[in-house]
Amino acid sequence: QVQLVESGGGLVQAGGSLRLSCRVSGNIFRINSRGWYRQAPGKERELVADFISGGLPNYADSVKDRFTISGDNAKRTLYLQMNSLKPEDTAVYYCNIGGYWGQGTQVTVSS
């Protein structure tokens, strides 16, 4: 059974940093997508960052130059380094790998 377990969320002041982790347990037959999404209260879930074809990172305009997506295949973990956080980054963050979703981790940025 495949599970994605996220960690690293929390409360941080504006300008601070957090690193989210998403560890995969179980076997995913075909990984054709790896990414991070977020959903703020009253809003739809949106893409934050993912890897497009060729393994190149792709970012939402709102997080470019502040967030970095990376992966460690040996540790079966996907990361999202978030720097210069803003109050508008407050949301529940979800990882998605091969179509499977993590449970979400809350990120709250105070002004």
C-alpha positions as CSV (number, residue, x, y, z in Angstrom):
1,Q,0.0,0.0,0.0
2,V,1.4,3.4,-1.0
3,Q,1.5,6.2,1.6
4,L,2.9,9.6,1.3
5,V,3.8,11.1,4.7
6,E,4.5,14.8,4.9
7,S,6.3,16.7,7.6
8,G,7.9,20.1,8.2
9,G,4.9,22.4,8.4
10,G,4.4,24.9,11.2
11,L,4.1,28.5,12.2
12,V,6.7,31.0,11.1
13,Q,7.1,34.7,10.9
14,A,7.1,36.5,7.6
15,G,10.6,36.3,6.1
16,G,11.3,33.0,7.7
17,S,11.9,29.6,6.2
18,L,10.5,26.1,6.3
19,R,11.4,22.8,4.6
20,L,8.6,20.4,3.8
21,S,9.3,16.7,3.3
22,C,7.2,14.0,1.7
23,R,8.4,10.4,2.2
24,V,7.0,7.6,0.1
25,S,6.3,4.2,1.6
26,G,5.2,1.3,-0.6
27,N,5.9,0.9,-4.3
28,I,4.6,3.2,-7.0
29,F,4.7,1.4,-10.3
30,R,5.0,4.5,-12.5
31,I,6.1,7.9,-11.2
32,N,5.1,10.3,-13.9
33,S,4.6,13.3,-11.7
34,R,6.1,14.8,-8.5
35,G,4.9,18.0,-7.1
36,W,3.7,20.2,-4.3
37,Y,0.3,21.9,-4.1
38,R,-1.4,24.1,-1.6
39,Q,-4.9,25.0,-0.6
40,A,-5.7,28.2,1.4
41,P,-9.0,28.5,3.2
42,G,-11.8,29.3,0.7
43,K,-9.6,28.7,-2.3
44,E,-9.0,25.9,-4.7
45,R,-5.9,23.7,-4.5
46,E,-3.1,25.2,-6.7
47,L,0.2,24.0,-8.0
48,V,3.2,25.3,-6.1
49,A,6.0,23.5,-7.8
50,D,6.6,20.3,-9.7
51,F,9.0,18.5,-12.1
52,I,8.1,18.7,-15.7
53,S,9.4,16.5,-18.5
54,G,13.2,16.2,-18.4
55,G,13.2,16.6,-14.7
56,L,13.2,20.4,-14.8
57,P,11.6,22.2,-11.9
58,N,8.5,24.3,-12.6
59,Y,7.2,27.0,-10.2
60,A,4.1,29.0,-9.7
61,D,4.9,32.7,-10.4
62,S,4.0,33.6,-6.8
63,V,6.8,31.4,-5.4
64,K,9.6,31.7,-8.0
65,D,13.0,32.6,-6.5
66,R,11.7,31.8,-3.0
67,F,10.8,28.1,-3.1
68,T,12.9,25.2,-4.3
69,I,11.7,21.7,-5.1
70,S,14.1,18.8,-4.9
71,G,14.1,15.0,-4.5
72,D,16.2,12.3,-3.0
73,N,15.5,9.0,-4.7
74,A,17.6,7.0,-2.2
75,K,15.5,8.4,0.7
76,R,12.3,8.2,-1.4
77,T,11.6,11.7,-0.3
78,L,10.4,14.9,-2.0
79,Y,11.3,18.3,-0.5
80,L,10.1,21.8,-0.7
81,Q,12.4,24.5,0.6
82,M,10.5,27.7,1.3
83,N,12.3,30.9,2.0
84,S,11.2,34.5,2.4
85,L,7.8,33.3,3.4
86,K,4.9,35.7,3.2
87,P,1.5,35.6,5.0
88,E,-0.1,34.8,1.6
89,D,1.8,31.5,1.6
90,T,-0.4,30.3,4.5
91,A,-2.1,27.1,3.4
92,V,-2.2,23.4,3.7
93,Y,0.5,22.0,1.6
94,Y,0.1,18.6,-0.2
95,C,2.6,16.5,-2.1
96,N,1.6,14.4,-5.1
97,I,3.7,11.6,-6.4
98,G,2.5,9.4,-9.2
99,G,-1.0,10.5,-8.6
100,Y,-0.9,9.7,-4.9
101,W,-1.6,12.5,-2.3
102,G,-0.1,13.1,1.1
103,Q,-2.3,14.0,4.0
104,G,-1.3,17.7,4.0
105,T,0.7,19.8,6.3
106,Q,-0.3,23.2,7.6
107,V,2.0,26.2,7.0
108,T,1.0,29.4,8.7
109,V,3.0,32.6,8.1
110,S,2.4,35.4,10.6
111,S,2.9,39.1,9.7
